Amino acid sequence: MTALRHRILLHAYVTEKSMDEMERQNKLEFVVDSRANRAEIKRAVEQTYQCRVAKVNVKIVREGKIATVRFRSDFSAEDIGSRAGVF
């Protein structure tokens, strides 16, 4: 499962909008493998960062597939973002 986790989550996707969502709505964005579905993305984020995910939204853009992950209120997106290499 470790190799699968690292294959799904490629890296954090940082834009001005994503930084605003991190502060206001407790969300982070990740570039993910184009073959991954929502359940796989949720499982990979929870296992990689030892947190609980409330919701996963996925969009396909020119750069690939981007997952917007909302965390439960007892987990901070800023703390997880610092572990993910956003800062």
NULO-464623 format. One record per residue (C-alpha): x, y, z; residue in one letter; residue number from 1. Coordinates in Angstrom, 3 decimals, decimal comma. Layout:
<titis>
TITI  X  Y  Z  A  NUM
...
</titis>
This chain:
<titis>
TITI  0,000  0,000  0,000  M  1
TITI  2,932  2,369  0,588  T  2
TITI  3,896  2,421  -3,088  A  3
TITI  0,268  2,964  -4,062  L  4
TITI  -0,029  5,930  -1,680  R  5
TITI  2,973  7,652  -3,184  H  6
TITI  1,826  6,918  -6,721  R  7
TITI  -1,577  8,553  -6,148  I  8
TITI  -0,467  11,803  -4,448  L  9
TITI  2,102  13,442  -6,707  L  10
TITI  2,545  16,826  -4,975  H  11
TITI  0,684  19,742  -3,411  A  12
TITI  -0,859  22,253  -5,822  Y  13
TITI  -0,217  25,770  -4,548  V  14
TITI  -1,938  28,844  -5,966  T  15
TITI  -3,211  32,034  -4,403  E  16
TITI  -6,727  30,602  -4,411  K  17
TITI  -5,624  27,340  -2,789  S  18
TITI  -3,804  29,257  -0,041  M  19
TITI  -6,996  31,244  0,645  D  20
TITI  -9,037  28,022  0,784  E  21
TITI  -6,505  26,525  3,181  M  22
TITI  -6,959  29,408  5,619  E  23
TITI  -10,709  29,968  5,284  R  24
TITI  -12,215  26,564  4,410  Q  25
TITI  -9,696  24,027  5,783  N  26
TITI  -8,866  22,655  2,286  K  27
TITI  -5,710  21,610  0,435  L  28
TITI  -5,182  20,823  -3,234  E  29
TITI  -3,026  18,010  -4,609  F  30
TITI  -1,999  16,982  -8,107  V  31
TITI  -2,943  13,310  -8,267  V  32
TITI  -2,576  10,390  -10,661  D  33
TITI  -5,087  10,677  -13,485  S  34
TITI  -6,325  7,107  -12,885  R  35
TITI  -7,096  7,623  -9,158  A  36
TITI  -10,681  7,901  -7,968  N  37
TITI  -12,053  9,815  -4,969  R  38
TITI  -11,970  6,874  -2,566  A  39
TITI  -8,326  6,105  -3,389  E  40
TITI  -7,358  9,757  -2,984  I  41
TITI  -9,136  9,967  0,378  K  42
TITI  -7,444  6,796  1,635  R  43
TITI  -4,007  7,974  0,433  A  44
TITI  -4,321  11,389  2,137  V  45
TITI  -5,568  9,863  5,401  E  46
TITI  -2,762  7,301  5,525  Q  47
TITI  0,007  9,663  4,435  T  48
TITI  -0,824  12,541  6,809  Y  49
TITI  -2,626  10,645  9,629  Q  50
TITI  -5,768  12,779  9,417  C  51
TITI  -9,475  12,482  8,633  R  52
TITI  -10,893  13,745  5,338  V  53
TITI  -14,429  15,150  5,149  A  54
TITI  -14,749  15,470  1,362  K  55
TITI  -12,793  15,112  -1,884  V  56
TITI  -13,566  17,048  -5,071  N  57
TITI  -11,734  16,308  -8,314  V  58
TITI  -11,195  18,466  -11,388  K  59
TITI  -9,313  17,801  -14,585  I  60
TITI  -7,211  20,665  -15,921  V  61
TITI  -4,389  21,083  -18,395  R  62
TITI  -1,780  20,201  -15,733  E  63
TITI  -3,573  16,917  -14,936  G  64
TITI  -6,022  15,857  -12,261  K  65
TITI  -6,318  18,062  -9,173  I  66
TITI  -8,020  16,930  -5,972  A  67
TITI  -9,383  19,451  -3,492  T  68
TITI  -9,449  17,813  -0,073  V  69
TITI  -11,501  19,218  2,807  R  70
TITI  -10,390  18,064  6,246  F  71
TITI  -12,578  17,529  9,283  R  72
TITI  -12,717  20,416  11,734  S  73
TITI  -10,462  18,716  14,292  D  74
TITI  -7,548  18,716  11,773  F  75
TITI  -5,860  21,865  10,496  S  76
TITI  -5,101  22,204  6,783  A  77
TITI  -2,214  24,540  7,663  E  78
TITI  -0,508  21,853  9,784  D  79
TITI  -1,025  19,223  7,102  I  80
TITI  0,139  21,692  4,451  G  81
TITI  3,391  22,260  6,297  S  82
TITI  3,968  18,483  6,331  R  83
TITI  3,078  18,303  2,627  A  84
TITI  5,669  20,931  1,729  G  85
TITI  3,364  23,846  0,933  V  86
TITI  5,390  26,288  3,062  F  87
</titis>
